[in-house]
Amino acid sequence: MVDSYLPMFLTFAISLIACTVMFTFGHFLGPKNPSPAKNMPFECGNDTEGAKFTRMNVKFYLTAILFVVFDIEVVFIYPWAVLFKGLGWVGFATMLMFIVSLLVALVYTWKKGGLEWES
């Protein structure tokens, strides 16, 4: 049983060692020349204008969350489409329930005004 997990643990160990070595070398061998210009915030090469600590509108967060929720469905639908013939009617019914639940969520969001962009 442990033999089947050995390659996975070995991959994790090698990755952890490689990351540790790279961060350690970067910390000790990297140049350290701090200056006031280097310590300033950098935003696309332009100085920040306006209030720096203003709160973002909730619509920005809502839009991001909706994008993630409705974009993740592709991660589930693509493998299903590739294996469609082998899954049979059970796979079809399962994906149909998944898509219907996403459509219900989309209609709910639409009715609540989550897709409207007005401040």
Phi, psi and omega in degrees: 000314180293329181298329180287335179267353184301315178299323180293314179296323178295319177297316178298318181295316179296319179296317179296318179295316180298316179296316180298317180296316182294316179294321179295312178298319179297324180290316185273330184259347182288151180291143180236087180233068181290143176216163179301325180292322180286334182274356178283148176297143181242121178231093176056028177082000180251146174290147179290133178242151178084192181289132184275333186245037177282148180277141178284151176291145181297335180299328178297315180292318179298318178296319179295317180294318178297321177299314181296314183298313184275350175271329180295335180301329179295326179297328179270328184283325183298309178297327177297318180294325179292321183259021189304312184294324182283341183278335178072201184288331179294317177296322179294316181294321179297314180292326177297318177296321179297314182292322178296319179295324176293321178294321177297317178295321178295316179295318178300314179297319180296314181294326179281353178086019180290342180264357178276139181247088177219134185276000000 
